[in-house]
Amino acid sequence: MPDSPTPLEPALAEMGRRWQESGIPTLYVGGDASASRERARCIRAFLYPRPTIDVASIEPIDLPGPGGPLPCRVVRPQGPAIGTVLFFHGGGWVLGDLDSHEAHCTRLAAECQAVVLNVGYRLAPEHPFPAAAEDAMAALRWAFDRADRLGGHGKPVAVAGDSAGGNLAAVAALHARDGGLPLCAQLLIYAATDMTRRLDPDIARWYFGERIDEQRADWRASPALATRHTGLAPAIIGVGQHDFLYQDNLAYAERLRAAGVPLQLREYPELNHGFFSFTKVSTGSLHAAQQLCADLRRHLTEAAA
């Protein structure tokens, strides 16, 4: 964080106060992933219900994945699509699902005028690293092979994700470059990109198991540690200055910039981690989400021209 940050937006500070006064523990405390998932669902309903954003349709679909079928949803915008966006939800690779981040996908579909593939990758601890990364890469390959079922054959494809999902989007972007898949952009929303810098011990145990030190340095866990970053798709990074991953995001932005990757870095002085989920209760969060969607739409539009 900056030495003298702008105060947290009052609506977000109030949300934090209400959480603290509720007595509900933080999301990852304890040793029961199922209990943490239920706690996360309760917190969302209690503190930041999701907005309703109109789209043409939401269709469930199963993709072939390395560990079996991947449950996904295809979100279609109203009107013709200009491209496809793969979205990977956050939640520390342990929490989150298609429902928890559906509003993220409807916003991306509506504001980017794109078909969004909401990817239900495997979660830890039932499926530890590298299951989630493998699923993200498999979903990306499927999207390029079956573009006619999504935003249209020959139209641009982008990836997006928040937090742990931003990590998977960054991994997918590296995979796209190495596999010759012409990704047009990567939207990384307060993404976790270097697991050697800072890692919650409960997340580490659930995601990496007994091989934490060895596996967190793998580029599929820490895309910041990839051998090279040249040739990656243009990146949009959005992060609040009150985010515990703020410095992580600045460091990854610098790696991309040094590698010559076109970059749009959006810093939000009044926002914290999770703001893309808080758009119904926080004006600043809504404006930031809309700005990031506009950035991504611009990339899709330019690539489609």
C-alpha positions as CSV (number, residue, x, y, z in Angstrom):
1,M,0.0,0.0,0.0
2,P,1.1,3.6,-0.5
3,D,2.6,5.3,2.6
4,S,-0.4,7.6,3.0
5,P,-3.3,5.9,1.2
6,T,-6.6,7.6,0.5
7,P,-9.2,6.4,3.0
8,L,-11.2,3.4,2.1
9,E,-14.5,4.3,0.5
10,P,-17.1,4.7,3.4
11,A,-19.5,2.1,2.0
12,L,-16.6,-0.5,2.0
13,A,-15.5,0.5,5.5
14,E,-19.1,0.1,6.7
15,M,-19.2,-3.3,5.1
16,G,-16.1,-4.3,7.0
17,R,-17.5,-3.0,10.2
18,R,-20.7,-5.0,9.8
19,W,-18.7,-8.2,9.1
20,Q,-16.6,-7.7,12.2
21,E,-19.6,-7.0,14.4
22,S,-21.4,-10.0,13.0
23,G,-18.9,-12.3,14.6
24,I,-18.6,-14.4,11.4
25,P,-15.0,-15.5,11.1
26,T,-12.8,-14.7,8.1
27,L,-13.3,-17.0,5.1
28,Y,-10.4,-19.4,5.3
29,V,-10.0,-19.8,9.0
30,G,-10.4,-23.4,10.2
31,G,-9.7,-26.7,8.6
32,D,-13.1,-27.4,6.8
33,A,-13.3,-26.3,3.2
34,S,-17.1,-27.1,3.1
35,A,-17.7,-24.8,6.1
36,S,-15.6,-22.0,4.5
37,R,-17.7,-22.3,1.3
38,E,-20.9,-22.0,3.2
39,R,-19.6,-19.1,5.2
40,A,-18.7,-17.4,2.0
41,R,-22.2,-17.8,0.6
42,C,-23.6,-16.4,3.8
43,I,-21.3,-13.4,3.7
44,R,-22.2,-12.6,0.1
45,A,-25.9,-12.7,0.9
46,F,-25.5,-10.6,4.1
47,L,-23.1,-7.9,3.0
48,Y,-22.9,-7.7,-0.8
49,P,-25.8,-9.3,-2.8
50,R,-25.1,-9.5,-6.5
51,P,-26.6,-7.0,-8.9
52,T,-29.1,-8.0,-11.6
53,I,-27.7,-7.3,-15.1
54,D,-29.7,-8.2,-18.2
55,V,-28.3,-10.6,-20.7
56,A,-29.9,-12.6,-23.5
57,S,-29.4,-16.1,-22.0
58,I,-27.3,-18.2,-19.6
59,E,-26.8,-21.8,-20.7
60,P,-25.2,-24.6,-18.7
61,I,-22.6,-26.6,-20.6
62,D,-20.0,-29.3,-19.8
63,L,-16.6,-29.1,-21.3
64,P,-14.2,-32.0,-21.5
65,G,-11.5,-31.5,-18.9
66,P,-8.4,-33.3,-17.8
67,G,-10.2,-34.6,-14.7
68,G,-13.6,-35.1,-16.2
69,P,-16.4,-32.8,-17.4
70,L,-16.0,-29.1,-16.5
71,P,-19.3,-27.5,-15.6
72,C,-19.5,-24.1,-17.3
73,R,-22.1,-21.5,-18.3
74,V,-22.3,-19.6,-21.5
75,V,-23.6,-16.1,-21.0
76,R,-24.8,-14.3,-24.1
77,P,-25.2,-10.6,-24.4
78,Q,-28.3,-8.9,-25.9
79,G,-27.4,-8.3,-29.5
80,P,-24.6,-9.6,-31.7
81,A,-21.4,-10.5,-29.9
82,I,-18.0,-9.0,-30.9
83,G,-16.0,-11.8,-29.3
84,T,-15.6,-14.3,-26.5
85,V,-14.3,-13.9,-22.9
86,L,-13.3,-16.8,-20.7
87,F,-13.9,-15.9,-17.0
88,F,-12.3,-17.6,-14.0
89,H,-13.8,-16.9,-10.6
90,G,-11.9,-16.0,-7.5
91,G,-12.0,-17.7,-4.1
92,G,-8.5,-18.8,-3.3
93,W,-8.8,-21.9,-5.5
94,V,-11.0,-23.2,-2.6
95,L,-14.2,-21.1,-2.6
96,G,-16.4,-19.7,-5.3
97,D,-18.4,-21.3,-8.1
98,L,-20.5,-20.5,-11.1
99,D,-23.2,-18.9,-9.0
100,S,-21.0,-16.7,-6.8
101,H,-19.5,-14.9,-9.8
102,E,-22.4,-15.1,-12.3
103,A,-22.9,-11.3,-11.9
104,H,-19.3,-10.8,-12.9
105,C,-20.0,-12.7,-16.1
106,T,-23.3,-10.9,-16.9
107,R,-21.5,-7.6,-16.4
108,L,-18.7,-8.6,-18.8
109,A,-21.3,-9.9,-21.3
110,A,-23.4,-6.8,-21.2
111,E,-20.7,-4.2,-21.1
112,C,-18.2,-5.8,-23.4
113,Q,-20.9,-7.1,-25.8
114,A,-19.2,-10.5,-25.7
115,V,-20.2,-14.1,-25.0
116,V,-18.7,-15.1,-21.7
117,L,-17.7,-18.6,-20.7
118,N,-18.0,-18.9,-16.9
119,V,-15.6,-21.7,-16.1
120,G,-16.2,-24.0,-13.2
121,Y,-12.7,-25.3,-12.6
122,R,-11.9,-27.9,-9.9
123,L,-11.4,-26.7,-6.4
124,A,-8.9,-27.6,-3.7
125,P,-8.5,-29.4,-1.3
126,E,-10.4,-32.1,-3.2
127,H,-8.5,-31.3,-6.3
128,P,-5.1,-29.6,-5.3
129,F,-2.7,-27.8,-7.6
130,P,-2.3,-28.0,-10.6
131,A,-5.9,-29.1,-11.2
132,A,-7.3,-25.6,-11.5
133,A,-4.5,-24.4,-13.8
134,E,-4.9,-27.5,-16.0
135,D,-8.7,-26.9,-16.2
136,A,-8.1,-23.2,-17.2
137,M,-5.8,-24.2,-20.0
138,A,-8.1,-26.9,-21.2
139,A,-11.1,-24.5,-21.2
140,L,-9.0,-22.0,-23.3
141,R,-8.1,-24.6,-25.9
142,W,-11.8,-25.7,-26.1
143,A,-12.9,-22.2,-26.5
144,F,-10.6,-21.7,-29.5
145,D,-11.6,-25.0,-31.0
146,R,-15.3,-24.4,-30.5
147,A,-15.4,-20.6,-31.1
148,D,-18.5,-21.1,-33.3
149,R,-20.4,-22.2,-30.2
150,L,-19.4,-19.0,-28.3
151,G,-18.7,-15.6,-29.6
152,G,-18.1,-16.6,-33.2
153,H,-15.4,-18.2,-35.3
154,G,-12.7,-15.8,-36.3
155,K,-13.8,-13.3,-33.6
156,P,-11.4,-12.2,-30.8
157,V,-11.0,-14.2,-27.6
158,A,-9.9,-12.8,-24.2
159,V,-9.5,-14.1,-20.7
160,A,-10.5,-12.5,-17.4
161,G,-10.6,-13.4,-13.7
162,D,-10.5,-11.9,-10.2
163,S,-8.1,-12.8,-7.5
164,A,-7.3,-16.6,-7.8
165,G,-9.3,-16.4,-11.0
166,G,-7.0,-13.6,-12.2
167,N,-4.1,-16.0,-11.4
168,L,-5.7,-18.6,-13.7
169,A,-6.3,-16.0,-16.4
170,A,-2.6,-15.0,-16.3
171,V,-1.7,-18.7,-16.5
172,A,-4.1,-19.1,-19.5
173,A,-2.5,-16.1,-21.2
174,L,1.0,-17.7,-20.9
175,H,-0.4,-21.0,-22.2
176,A,-2.0,-19.2,-25.1
177,R,1.3,-17.6,-26.1
178,D,3.1,-20.9,-25.9
179,G,0.4,-22.8,-27.8
180,G,0.1,-20.2,-30.6
181,L,-3.5,-19.3,-29.6
182,P,-4.1,-15.6,-30.6
183,L,-5.5,-14.2,-27.4
184,C,-6.5,-10.5,-27.8
185,A,-6.3,-9.5,-24.1
186,Q,-6.1,-10.5,-20.5
187,L,-8.1,-8.8,-17.8
188,L,-6.5,-9.4,-14.4
189,I,-8.6,-8.1,-11.5
190,Y,-6.5,-7.9,-8.3
191,A,-4.9,-11.1,-9.4
192,A,-2.6,-13.3,-7.3
193,T,0.5,-13.8,-9.4
194,D,3.4,-14.7,-7.1
195,M,2.7,-17.4,-4.5
196,T,6.2,-17.0,-3.1
197,R,5.5,-13.4,-1.9
198,R,2.5,-13.8,0.3
199,L,0.2,-16.8,0.9
200,D,-2.5,-17.5,3.5
201,P,-1.5,-20.6,5.4
202,D,-4.9,-22.3,5.1
203,I,-5.0,-21.6,1.3
204,A,-1.5,-22.9,1.0
205,R,-2.3,-26.1,2.8
206,W,-5.5,-26.7,0.8
207,Y,-4.1,-25.8,-2.6
208,F,-0.6,-27.2,-2.5
209,G,-0.8,-30.0,0.1
210,E,2.5,-31.1,1.5
211,R,4.6,-29.7,-1.3
212,I,4.1,-26.0,-0.7
213,D,7.6,-24.7,-1.3
214,E,8.2,-26.8,-4.4
215,Q,4.8,-26.1,-6.1
216,R,4.2,-22.4,-5.4
217,A,7.3,-21.6,-7.5
218,D,5.8,-23.4,-10.5
219,W,4.7,-20.8,-13.2
220,R,1.2,-22.4,-13.2
221,A,0.9,-21.3,-9.6
222,S,3.0,-18.1,-9.8
223,P,2.8,-16.7,-13.4
224,A,5.1,-13.9,-12.3
225,L,7.9,-16.5,-12.1
226,A,7.4,-17.7,-15.7
227,T,10.7,-17.9,-17.6
228,R,9.6,-15.0,-19.9
229,H,6.7,-12.7,-20.4
230,T,7.5,-11.4,-23.9
231,G,4.8,-12.0,-26.5
232,L,1.9,-12.1,-24.1
233,A,-1.6,-10.7,-24.9
234,P,-2.2,-7.1,-23.9
235,A,-3.0,-6.8,-20.2
236,I,-5.5,-4.8,-18.2
237,I,-4.7,-4.9,-14.4
238,G,-7.2,-3.4,-11.9
239,V,-6.4,-3.2,-8.2
240,G,-7.3,-1.1,-5.2
241,Q,-4.7,0.5,-3.1
242,H,-6.2,-1.0,0.0
243,D,-5.8,-4.5,-1.4
244,F,-3.4,-6.9,0.3
245,L,-2.3,-7.9,-3.2
246,Y,-1.6,-4.3,-4.3
247,Q,2.2,-4.7,-4.4
248,D,1.8,-8.1,-6.0
249,N,-0.2,-6.4,-8.8
250,L,2.3,-3.6,-9.2
251,A,5.2,-6.1,-9.4
252,Y,3.4,-8.1,-12.1
253,A,2.6,-5.0,-14.0
254,E,6.3,-4.0,-14.0
255,R,7.3,-7.5,-15.3
256,L,4.9,-7.2,-18.1
257,R,5.9,-3.6,-18.9
258,A,9.6,-4.7,-18.9
259,A,8.8,-7.5,-21.3
260,G,7.1,-5.1,-23.7
261,V,3.6,-6.3,-23.1
262,P,1.0,-3.6,-23.8
263,L,-0.4,-2.7,-20.4
264,Q,-3.3,-0.7,-18.9
265,L,-2.8,-0.5,-15.1
266,R,-5.8,0.8,-13.2
267,E,-5.2,1.7,-9.5
268,Y,-8.2,2.7,-7.3
269,P,-7.1,4.6,-4.2
270,E,-10.4,4.1,-2.3
271,L,-11.0,0.4,-3.1
272,N,-9.9,-2.9,-1.5
273,H,-9.8,-6.6,-2.5
274,G,-13.0,-7.9,-4.0
275,F,-14.4,-4.7,-5.4
276,F,-15.7,-6.3,-8.5
277,S,-18.1,-8.1,-6.2
278,F,-19.2,-5.0,-4.4
279,T,-20.9,-3.0,-7.2
280,K,-24.4,-3.1,-5.7
281,V,-23.2,-1.5,-2.4
282,S,-20.2,0.7,-3.5
283,T,-20.3,3.4,-6.1
284,G,-16.5,3.4,-6.4
285,S,-16.6,-0.3,-7.0
286,L,-19.2,0.0,-9.7
287,H,-17.3,2.7,-11.5
288,A,-14.1,0.7,-11.4
289,A,-15.9,-2.4,-12.7
290,Q,-17.4,-0.4,-15.6
291,Q,-14.1,1.1,-16.4
292,L,-12.3,-2.3,-16.6
293,C,-15.1,-3.7,-18.8
294,A,-14.8,-0.6,-21.1
295,D,-11.0,-1.3,-21.3
296,L,-11.6,-4.9,-22.3
297,R,-14.3,-4.0,-24.8
298,R,-11.9,-1.7,-26.4
299,H,-9.4,-4.5,-26.9
300,L,-12.1,-6.8,-28.3
301,T,-13.4,-4.1,-30.7
302,E,-9.9,-3.3,-32.0
303,A,-9.1,-7.0,-32.5
304,A,-12.3,-7.5,-34.3
305,A,-11.8,-4.6,-36.7
